[in-house]
Amino acid sequence: MSVAIVWFRRDLRLTDNPALAEALAAADAVVPVYVHAPDEEGEWAPGAASRWWLHRSLESLGRELAARGSRLVIRRGASLTALAALADETGASSIHWNRLYEPAIVERDRQIKQVLADRGLHTSSSNGHLLFEPWTVRSGSGDPYRVFTPFWKTCLRAIDQTGPPITTPRRLPQVRDDLASLDLESLDLNPRVAWDGGLAGAWQPGEAGAAAALQRFADGAIGSYDQGRNRPDLAGTSRLSPFLHFGELSPRQALTAARRPGAGDSAGAESFIRELGWREFAHHLLYHFPHTTNAPLDARFDQLKWRRDPGQLRAWQRGLSGYPIVDAGMRELWHTGWMHNRVRMIVASLLTKNLFMHWLEGARWFWDTLVDADLASNTLGWQWTAGCGADAAPYYRVFNPVLQAEKFDVERRYIRDWVPELARLPDKWIHCPWAAPAEVLSAAGVTLGQTYPEPIVDPRKSRDDALVRFQVLKRGAR
């Protein structure tokens, strides 16, 4: 009897899983395994919120496998050692997995593939994470893209060739009872201090949760997505990013749902598909420019002297910056593990442009607190806002937090939800409480510097100061 191993990583689903489908076609018995080896991801090993999600996603995957007659084998330690040992224990002749594209993982997988092949095992990796693998999209000159629009135009010409999702297997081969597996709890993914109540109330990790979230979006918000996605006070976004990151949902499933009849008007659906394109672009950049996890794509930014101020950084992290839209976003992040994308740009702009702190300070905080912390998207987003990444209008774009709040939190609901100490302020002042008359503040129960902080930086002066610092880039400093 032939045996194949399926190595689950961030493809924690049974539907549209190419590695699983290939293993089922190639062997009589299939052994699903998850190997816990966070050290192999270096300094970008999963943060606290990601570990919280991973625990529940593995739990869900185990249930889905059991419902089909199989089970998930859990091992920990060096991936190569664990996989080789499992192959010896089962007599497996092949190991299958879906590719990932982070620099440390690409190098690890290359080494694993070589060593296992040298031992006589057949190894096969598939594309289960992206619509277009990074090396398949090239400019006319054969170079990788550094600008989104031409990248996405090239992708759109081939998007119909991505094919439909692979159907879910109804039954799976039974895994031997005597095959050892760790208890999920032994991976120590859950927080030791119970800070996760907000996450549990906001999310249902796992493939079933992903399917439900996709269905809700396709039946609702996608119809007005092109407008609603910029409103943090509305349920106008897909909230699919963590499911895509952990592979509980494939991009082909998301694309198929967006293109089906009745999923919404063309403007909303096309706008959402374009956001899938940004995810593709993020992975394209990270694969071709792997140094950007810690260094700017625009090398001129290496010369900038960023500010260090632990007190101001901590105020920003805690949602005590004195700018209500920023504080609302940071508190939403801490409570739910997620932040609206428009607000992500606003809070990132304040940190990198007004406080002039290194974008890595923000990237690392997001990495630890976001349930959808994805190295490619996190890197792209922070470098885009800081102006040192793939952007046609880089350093001189500075988001004014008051104007952004007035434009996108039109009804002031978002701030009132997340900054309740300002909830009684009139609409005119809630975005800029420091400008409100004393009698208005008093009537609303607000005492600046006590019940709510003064702004930690003047937006206009700090913007001008930042632009002066950036002038060195215009002279092409290296």
C-alpha positions as CSV (number, residue, x, y, z in Angstrom):
1,M,0.0,0.0,0.0
2,S,1.4,3.4,-1.0
3,V,1.5,6.2,1.6
4,A,1.8,9.9,1.1
5,I,2.3,12.7,3.7
6,V,0.6,16.0,3.4
7,W,2.5,18.7,5.3
8,F,0.0,21.4,6.4
9,R,1.4,24.8,6.9
10,R,-0.7,27.9,6.2
11,D,-3.1,26.0,4.0
12,L,-5.4,24.9,6.9
13,R,-8.3,23.8,4.8
14,L,-9.6,20.8,2.8
15,T,-11.3,22.7,0.0
16,D,-9.1,23.8,-2.9
17,N,-6.0,22.3,-1.4
18,P,-3.7,21.3,-4.3
19,A,-1.2,19.4,-2.1
20,L,-4.0,17.3,-0.5
21,A,-5.6,16.6,-3.9
22,E,-2.3,15.5,-5.3
23,A,-1.5,13.2,-2.4
24,L,-4.9,11.6,-2.6
25,A,-4.4,10.9,-6.3
26,A,-0.9,9.5,-5.8
27,A,-1.3,7.2,-2.8
28,D,-3.6,4.7,-1.1
29,A,-3.1,6.2,2.3
30,V,-2.6,9.9,3.2
31,V,-1.1,11.1,6.5
32,P,-1.9,14.8,7.3
33,V,0.7,16.4,9.5
34,Y,1.4,19.8,11.1
35,V,4.9,20.4,12.3
36,H,5.3,23.3,14.8
37,A,8.7,24.9,14.1
38,P,8.3,28.7,14.7
39,D,12.1,29.1,15.2
40,E,12.5,28.3,11.5
41,E,10.7,31.6,10.6
42,G,13.4,33.7,12.4
43,E,12.5,37.0,13.9
44,W,9.2,36.9,12.0
45,A,7.8,33.9,13.8
46,P,4.1,34.2,14.5
47,G,3.1,36.9,17.1
48,A,0.7,36.5,20.0
49,A,-2.5,37.2,18.0
50,S,-1.4,34.9,15.2
51,R,-0.6,32.1,17.7
52,W,-4.1,32.6,19.2
53,W,-5.6,32.1,15.7
54,L,-3.4,29.2,14.8
55,H,-4.5,27.2,17.8
56,R,-8.1,27.5,16.8
57,S,-7.4,26.9,13.2
58,L,-5.6,23.7,13.9
59,E,-8.4,22.7,16.1
60,S,-10.9,23.3,13.3
61,L,-8.7,21.4,10.8
62,G,-8.6,18.4,13.2
63,R,-12.4,18.3,13.3
64,E,-12.7,18.6,9.6
65,L,-10.3,15.7,9.0
66,A,-12.0,13.6,11.7
67,A,-15.4,14.1,10.1
68,R,-14.0,12.5,6.9
69,G,-12.3,9.5,8.6
70,S,-8.8,10.9,9.0
71,R,-7.0,12.8,11.7
72,L,-4.3,15.5,12.1
73,V,-0.9,14.3,13.3
74,I,0.9,17.1,15.2
75,R,4.7,17.1,15.7
76,R,7.1,19.8,16.8
77,G,10.8,20.5,16.3
78,A,12.9,20.8,13.2
79,S,10.7,20.3,10.2
80,L,13.1,18.2,8.2
81,T,13.7,15.9,11.2
82,A,10.0,15.5,11.9
83,L,9.1,14.8,8.3
84,A,11.9,12.3,7.8
85,A,10.9,10.5,11.0
86,L,7.2,10.4,10.0
87,A,8.2,9.0,6.6
88,D,10.1,6.2,8.3
89,E,7.3,5.5,10.7
90,T,4.6,5.3,7.9
91,G,6.7,3.9,5.0
92,A,5.6,7.0,3.0
93,S,7.2,7.4,-0.4
94,S,6.1,11.0,-1.1
95,I,5.6,14.3,0.8
96,H,3.3,17.0,-0.5
97,W,2.9,20.6,0.5
98,N,1.7,24.0,-0.7
99,R,4.4,26.7,-1.2
100,L,5.0,29.8,0.9
101,Y,7.0,32.8,-0.1
102,E,8.6,34.4,3.0
103,P,12.4,34.5,2.6
104,A,13.2,32.3,5.6
105,I,10.6,29.7,4.6
106,V,11.7,29.6,0.9
107,E,15.2,28.8,2.0
108,R,14.1,26.2,4.5
109,D,11.8,24.5,2.1
110,R,14.5,24.4,-0.6
111,Q,16.9,22.6,1.8
112,I,14.2,20.2,3.0
113,K,13.3,19.3,-0.6
114,Q,16.9,18.6,-1.4
115,V,17.6,16.4,1.6
116,L,14.4,14.4,1.3
117,A,15.0,13.8,-2.3
118,D,18.5,12.6,-1.5
119,R,16.9,10.1,0.9
120,G,14.8,8.8,-2.0
121,L,11.6,10.4,-1.1
122,H,9.5,12.1,-3.8
123,T,8.6,15.7,-2.8
124,S,6.1,17.8,-4.5
125,S,5.1,21.5,-3.8
126,S,2.0,23.2,-5.2
127,N,0.5,26.6,-5.4
128,G,-2.3,26.9,-2.9
129,H,-1.6,30.3,-1.5
130,L,-1.7,32.7,-4.5
131,L,-3.5,33.3,-7.8
132,F,-0.1,33.9,-9.5
133,E,3.2,32.7,-8.2
134,P,5.8,35.5,-8.0
135,W,8.1,34.3,-10.7
136,T,5.3,33.9,-13.2
137,V,4.5,37.6,-13.5
138,R,7.2,39.7,-15.3
139,S,7.4,43.0,-17.1
140,G,8.1,43.2,-20.8
141,S,11.8,43.4,-20.0
142,G,11.6,40.2,-17.9
143,D,12.1,42.1,-14.6
144,P,9.8,41.9,-11.5
145,Y,7.4,44.7,-11.1
146,R,7.8,47.5,-8.6
147,V,4.6,49.4,-9.4
148,F,1.1,47.9,-8.7
149,T,-0.9,49.1,-11.7
150,P,1.2,47.5,-14.5
151,F,1.6,44.4,-12.3
152,W,-2.1,44.0,-12.0
153,K,-2.8,44.7,-15.6
154,T,-0.5,41.8,-16.5
155,C,-2.3,39.5,-13.9
156,L,-5.7,40.4,-15.3
157,R,-4.8,39.2,-18.7
158,A,-4.3,35.7,-17.2
159,I,-6.8,35.7,-14.4
160,D,-9.3,33.5,-16.3
161,Q,-6.6,30.8,-16.4
162,T,-6.4,30.3,-12.7
163,G,-9.2,27.7,-12.8
164,P,-12.0,26.8,-10.4
165,P,-11.4,25.7,-6.8
166,I,-10.8,22.0,-6.1
167,T,-13.8,20.4,-4.5
168,T,-13.7,19.2,-0.9
169,P,-13.0,15.4,-0.5
170,R,-15.9,13.6,1.0
171,R,-13.9,10.9,2.7
172,L,-10.2,10.5,3.5
173,P,-8.1,7.4,4.2
174,Q,-7.9,6.4,7.9
175,V,-4.6,7.2,9.7
176,R,-3.1,4.5,11.8
177,D,-4.2,4.6,15.5
178,D,-0.6,3.9,16.7
179,L,0.9,6.9,15.0
180,A,2.0,9.3,17.7
181,S,0.7,12.8,17.8
182,L,1.1,15.7,20.2
183,D,-1.9,17.3,21.9
184,L,-2.6,20.7,20.5
185,E,-2.4,22.3,23.9
186,S,1.3,21.2,24.2
187,L,2.2,23.7,21.5
188,D,1.5,26.5,24.0
189,L,-0.2,28.8,21.4
190,N,-2.8,30.1,23.8
191,P,-2.1,33.2,25.9
192,R,-1.1,32.5,29.5
193,V,-2.9,35.7,30.6
194,A,-6.5,35.9,29.4
195,W,-6.4,39.0,27.2
196,D,-8.1,37.3,24.2
197,G,-11.8,37.8,25.1
198,G,-12.2,40.4,22.4
199,L,-10.7,38.2,19.7
200,A,-12.9,35.3,20.7
201,G,-16.0,37.5,20.4
202,A,-15.0,38.9,17.0
203,W,-13.7,35.8,15.1
204,Q,-14.5,32.2,14.2
205,P,-11.1,30.8,13.0
206,G,-11.1,27.7,10.8
207,E,-12.4,26.6,7.4
208,A,-16.0,26.7,8.5
209,G,-15.6,30.3,9.8
210,A,-13.9,31.3,6.5
211,A,-16.8,29.9,4.5
212,A,-19.3,31.7,6.6
213,A,-17.4,35.0,6.3
214,L,-17.1,34.6,2.6
215,Q,-20.8,33.9,2.2
216,R,-21.7,36.9,4.3
217,F,-19.5,39.2,2.3
218,A,-20.6,37.8,-1.1
219,D,-24.3,38.2,-0.1
220,G,-23.9,41.7,1.4
221,A,-21.0,44.1,1.6
222,I,-19.5,43.3,-1.7
223,G,-22.3,45.2,-3.5
224,S,-21.0,48.5,-2.1
225,Y,-17.4,47.5,-1.5
226,D,-15.9,50.2,-3.7
227,Q,-17.4,52.8,-1.4
228,G,-17.9,51.1,1.9
229,R,-14.4,49.7,2.2
230,N,-13.1,53.2,3.2
231,R,-15.6,53.6,6.0
232,P,-14.4,52.2,9.4
233,D,-17.8,52.9,11.0
234,L,-19.5,50.5,8.5
235,A,-19.3,46.7,8.0
236,G,-18.1,47.5,4.5
237,T,-15.0,45.4,4.2
238,S,-14.6,41.6,3.6
239,R,-12.7,40.8,6.9
240,L,-11.3,37.8,5.0
241,S,-7.6,38.7,5.5
242,P,-6.9,36.3,8.4
243,F,-8.6,33.4,6.7
244,L,-6.6,34.0,3.5
245,H,-3.4,34.3,5.6
246,F,-3.9,31.0,7.4
247,G,-5.1,29.3,4.2
248,E,-8.5,28.5,5.6
249,L,-9.7,30.2,2.4
250,S,-8.0,30.1,-0.9
251,P,-7.7,33.2,-3.2
252,R,-9.4,31.2,-5.9
253,Q,-12.4,30.7,-3.6
254,A,-12.5,34.4,-2.9
255,L,-12.2,35.2,-6.6
256,T,-14.9,32.8,-7.6
257,A,-17.3,34.2,-5.0
258,A,-16.7,37.7,-6.2
259,R,-17.4,36.8,-9.8
260,R,-20.5,34.7,-9.3
261,P,-23.8,36.2,-10.4
262,G,-25.6,38.1,-7.7
263,A,-22.5,38.7,-5.6
264,G,-22.9,42.4,-6.1
265,D,-22.6,45.2,-8.7
266,S,-19.5,45.1,-10.9
267,A,-17.9,48.1,-9.2
268,G,-17.9,46.5,-5.8
269,A,-16.8,43.1,-7.0
270,E,-14.0,44.5,-9.2
271,S,-12.8,46.7,-6.4
272,F,-12.6,43.6,-4.1
273,I,-10.8,41.6,-6.8
274,R,-8.3,44.5,-7.1
275,E,-7.6,44.2,-3.4
276,L,-6.8,40.5,-4.0
277,G,-4.4,41.9,-6.5
278,W,-2.7,44.0,-3.8
279,R,-2.2,40.8,-1.8
280,E,-0.6,39.2,-4.9
281,F,1.6,42.2,-5.4
282,A,2.8,42.1,-1.8
283,H,4.0,38.5,-2.2
284,H,5.5,39.4,-5.6
285,L,7.6,42.2,-4.0
286,L,8.6,40.1,-1.0
287,Y,9.7,37.2,-3.1
288,H,11.8,39.3,-5.5
289,F,13.1,41.7,-2.9
290,P,13.5,39.6,0.3
291,H,15.6,42.2,2.1
292,T,12.5,44.4,2.4
293,T,11.3,42.5,5.5
294,N,13.8,44.7,7.4
295,A,15.2,47.2,4.9
296,P,13.5,49.7,2.6
297,L,12.9,48.9,-1.1
298,D,14.1,52.5,-1.8
299,A,17.7,52.2,-0.6
300,R,17.9,56.0,-0.2
301,F,15.9,55.6,3.0
302,D,18.8,53.8,4.7
303,Q,20.3,57.3,5.2
304,L,17.4,58.7,7.3
305,K,17.9,59.2,11.0
306,W,14.6,58.1,12.5
307,R,13.5,59.4,15.9
308,R,13.4,57.2,19.0
309,D,11.0,58.1,21.8
310,P,9.7,55.1,23.8
311,G,7.1,57.3,25.6
312,Q,5.5,58.5,22.4
313,L,5.7,55.0,20.8
314,R,4.0,53.6,23.9
315,A,1.2,56.2,23.7
316,W,0.7,55.4,20.0
317,Q,0.5,51.7,20.8
318,R,-2.0,52.1,23.6
319,G,-4.3,54.4,21.7
320,L,-3.4,57.5,23.7
321,S,-2.0,59.7,21.0
322,G,-4.6,62.4,21.5
323,Y,-5.9,61.9,17.9
324,P,-9.3,60.2,18.2
325,I,-9.2,58.4,14.9
326,V,-5.8,57.0,15.6
327,D,-6.6,56.0,19.1
328,A,-9.9,54.4,17.9
329,G,-7.9,52.3,15.5
330,M,-5.2,51.2,18.0
331,R,-7.8,50.2,20.5
332,E,-9.8,48.3,17.9
333,L,-6.6,46.5,17.1
334,W,-5.8,45.6,20.7
335,H,-9.4,44.4,21.4
336,T,-10.2,42.5,18.2
337,G,-6.8,41.7,16.6
338,W,-7.8,43.7,13.5
339,M,-8.0,47.2,12.2
340,H,-9.8,48.8,9.3
341,N,-7.4,49.3,6.4
342,R,-8.1,53.0,6.0
343,V,-7.3,53.5,9.7
344,R,-4.2,51.4,9.3
345,M,-2.9,53.9,6.9
346,I,-3.8,56.8,9.2
347,V,-2.1,55.4,12.3
348,A,0.9,54.4,10.2
349,S,1.2,57.9,8.8
350,L,1.1,59.4,12.2
351,L,3.9,57.2,13.4
352,T,6.2,57.5,10.4
353,K,5.5,61.0,9.1
354,N,4.5,63.0,12.2
355,L,6.4,61.2,14.9
356,F,9.1,60.3,12.4
357,M,9.7,56.9,13.9
358,H,11.0,53.9,11.9
359,W,8.4,52.0,10.0
360,L,9.7,48.8,11.6
361,E,8.5,49.9,15.0
362,G,4.9,49.9,13.6
363,A,5.4,46.7,11.6
364,R,6.6,44.8,14.6
365,W,3.7,46.0,16.7
366,F,1.2,45.1,14.0
367,W,3.0,41.7,13.7
368,D,2.3,40.9,17.3
369,T,-1.3,42.2,17.6
370,L,-2.9,41.5,14.2
371,V,-4.7,38.2,13.6
372,D,-4.0,38.7,9.9
373,A,-0.3,39.5,10.4
374,D,1.1,38.6,7.0
375,L,4.7,39.3,6.3
376,A,4.2,40.3,2.7
377,S,1.2,42.5,3.3
378,N,2.6,44.0,6.5
379,T,5.9,44.9,4.8
380,L,4.1,46.4,1.8
381,G,1.7,48.4,3.9
382,W,4.3,49.9,6.2
383,Q,6.8,50.7,3.5
384,W,4.0,52.2,1.4
385,T,2.9,54.6,4.2
386,A,6.5,55.4,5.2
387,G,7.2,56.2,1.5
388,C,10.2,53.9,1.2
389,G,8.4,51.1,-0.8
390,A,6.6,50.5,-4.0
391,D,4.7,53.8,-4.4
392,A,4.4,56.4,-7.1
393,A,3.8,59.2,-4.6
394,P,6.1,58.4,-1.7
395,Y,7.4,60.5,1.2
396,Y,5.4,63.6,0.7
397,R,2.1,61.9,1.3
398,V,1.1,62.6,4.9
399,F,-2.4,61.8,6.2
400,N,-3.9,64.5,8.3
401,P,-5.7,62.6,11.1
402,V,-8.5,65.2,11.5
403,L,-9.3,65.5,7.8
404,Q,-9.2,61.7,7.4
405,A,-11.6,61.3,10.3
406,E,-14.0,63.9,9.0
407,K,-14.0,62.3,5.6
408,F,-14.3,58.6,6.5
409,D,-16.0,58.6,10.0
410,V,-18.7,60.8,8.7
411,E,-21.3,60.0,11.4
412,R,-18.6,59.8,14.2
413,R,-19.7,56.3,15.1
414,Y,-16.3,54.7,14.9
415,I,-14.7,57.1,17.4
416,R,-17.7,56.9,19.8
417,D,-17.4,53.1,19.7
418,W,-13.7,52.9,20.5
419,V,-13.0,56.1,22.4
420,P,-16.0,56.2,24.7
421,E,-14.5,59.0,26.9
422,L,-15.2,61.4,24.0
423,A,-18.7,60.0,23.1
424,R,-20.6,63.0,24.6
425,L,-18.7,65.6,22.5
426,P,-20.7,67.2,19.7
427,D,-19.9,66.0,16.2
428,K,-18.1,69.3,15.4
429,W,-15.4,68.6,18.0
430,I,-15.1,64.9,18.5
431,H,-12.4,64.6,15.8
432,C,-10.4,67.4,17.4
433,P,-11.3,67.8,21.1
434,W,-8.3,70.0,21.8
435,A,-10.0,72.7,19.6
436,A,-13.3,72.6,21.5
437,P,-14.3,75.5,23.8
438,A,-13.8,74.8,27.5
439,E,-17.5,74.8,28.2
440,V,-18.1,72.2,25.5
441,L,-15.4,69.9,27.0
442,S,-16.8,70.4,30.5
443,A,-20.3,69.6,29.4
444,A,-19.1,66.4,27.7
445,G,-17.1,65.4,30.8
446,V,-13.8,65.7,29.0
447,T,-10.7,67.1,30.7
448,L,-7.7,67.2,28.3
449,G,-4.6,65.7,29.8
450,Q,-6.7,63.7,32.4
451,T,-9.7,61.9,30.9
452,Y,-8.2,62.1,27.4
453,P,-4.7,63.1,26.3
454,E,-3.5,66.2,24.6
455,P,-2.1,65.5,21.1
456,I,1.4,64.1,21.3
457,V,2.5,66.0,18.3
458,D,1.3,69.0,16.2
459,P,0.3,67.6,12.8
460,R,1.2,70.6,10.7
461,K,4.5,71.4,12.3
462,S,5.6,67.8,12.4
463,R,4.6,67.3,8.8
464,D,6.8,70.2,7.8
465,D,9.6,68.9,9.9
466,A,9.3,65.5,8.3
467,L,9.4,66.9,4.8
468,V,12.6,68.8,5.7
469,R,14.1,65.6,6.8
470,F,13.0,63.9,3.6
471,Q,14.6,66.6,1.4
472,V,17.8,64.6,1.5
473,L,16.1,62.0,-0.7
474,K,15.4,64.6,-3.4
475,R,19.1,65.1,-3.7
476,G,19.6,61.4,-4.3
477,A,21.6,60.7,-1.2
478,R,22.9,57.2,-0.9
